[in-house]
Amino acid sequence: MQEKIYNIDIETTVLSSIIFKPTLLNKYNRKIKKNIFYSPTYRIIIDKILNLHKNNKVFDVDILVKELGVKYGNDLIYILSKNPASNLDDYLDILQDFSVKRDMKQLALEIDKGLELNNSRIELQAKINNLTKKINIENELDLFEIDNIDNINDVEVEFICQKWLPIPIRTVSLITAPGGTGKSWLILQLAIKAIVEGKVKKAFIWLSEDPKEISKNRFNKIFYELLKLEDNNIKSKIDISDSPTIQFLYDDYRKVEISPLFYHFKIKLEKYDLIILDPLIAFYGTDENNNSNARRFMQLFTDWANKENKTIIFIHHSTKNTTQSRGASAFTDAVRTVYEIDKIKNKEGDLINTNQRIIKLTKDNYGISNFLKTTNVKRELFPMKISGRSIKSKLIGVHEDF
């Protein structure tokens, strides 16, 4: 099967984004080059855009039509019919990958032609060296970013739900619990509180272990009975899914691969700034105890959270008879915050039937304990129940439905 070496849809999206928001050229000036485009027409268009930008000239559709000629008018109209993207990292990485593959294919053709012409080994080696140098110049490997310390903005860590259960923004956090502890109740309440306080504009929760109708029932009990809220506008900012999960890291014969669907997943959730995924293991398709694989998986999400200002929370199952994270230690090593949920027991070790749970802060890289003043807090997760009616009370036990 022939290897795909271009994607016109992605090229169109990149051009549309640049035309709608020319400041993206400042952000991606090292990545946006003519050679990453496959379409000859798009190469001409981006070359004109880059020249205008280089000379500090303003451009829009009318200016581009004037500069390029009316024969490119229909192409520009088609480009502008595509929805622009605010973040081009993934798009440009894909185009860069295709560009390198095209150059490699051309290199292979040149070598094959040299062999047919019976070129000497010195001529062939010189051809390889020249073409390899050209590829390296045109496709510089952006291994990592380097910034001068004086040019970096100095910012404090921000949190959502700081007064209730602080979660750091632009990072990945982990909440672990045994089954039946009430973790879905906790994350539904956390999402509601994050919306109410105003730091989260849109939240998405993938509750893959429960039918969405049950999650809606729990949501309503938290919303109306526990938190006593009335503003239905809050509901419009929280979306959920109970669809089968996607494994973003999976075993492909003898090697572990990143699913190409991860790219589409990020686009699907572009509008959400709080993303909660339950459970972690449902999105992870390889050996749960392999630290190398776990680190690779978590890096996908930590990079995403940092680059696109996402607050991501994984819900993870605990090991048997504990509240501690199951599987590879890299899951907890990769995050900045870990909470463990536990039921409340008396001095004799017997469970106390209550609407509260103990939330233990077991990893704290950002000073959350300074807000909580402790590492163990009690939080109400469920409304209480008397004679079939839900109320907040200290007298009788918790909802059976958790």
Secondary structure, DSSP 8 states (H G I E B T S, - for coil): -------HHHHHHHHHHHHH-TTHHHHTTTT--GGG---HHHHHHHHHHHHHHHTT----HHHHHHHH-GGGHHHHHHHHTS---S--HHHHHHHHHHHHHHHHHHHHHHHHHHHHTT--HHHHHHHHHHHHHHHHHHT----S----GGGS------EESTTTS-EETTSEEEEEE-TTS-HHHHHHHHHHHHHHHTS-S-EEEEETTS-HHHHHHHHHIIIIIIS----TTTGGGEEEE-S----SEEEETTEEEE-THHHHHHHHTTT-SEEEEE-GGGGEES-TT-HHHHHHHHHHHHHHHHHHT-EEEEEEEB-TTSSSB-S-THHHHT-SEEEEEE--B-TTS-B---SEEEEEEEEESS-THHHHSSSEEEEE-S-EEETTEEE--SSS-B-S--
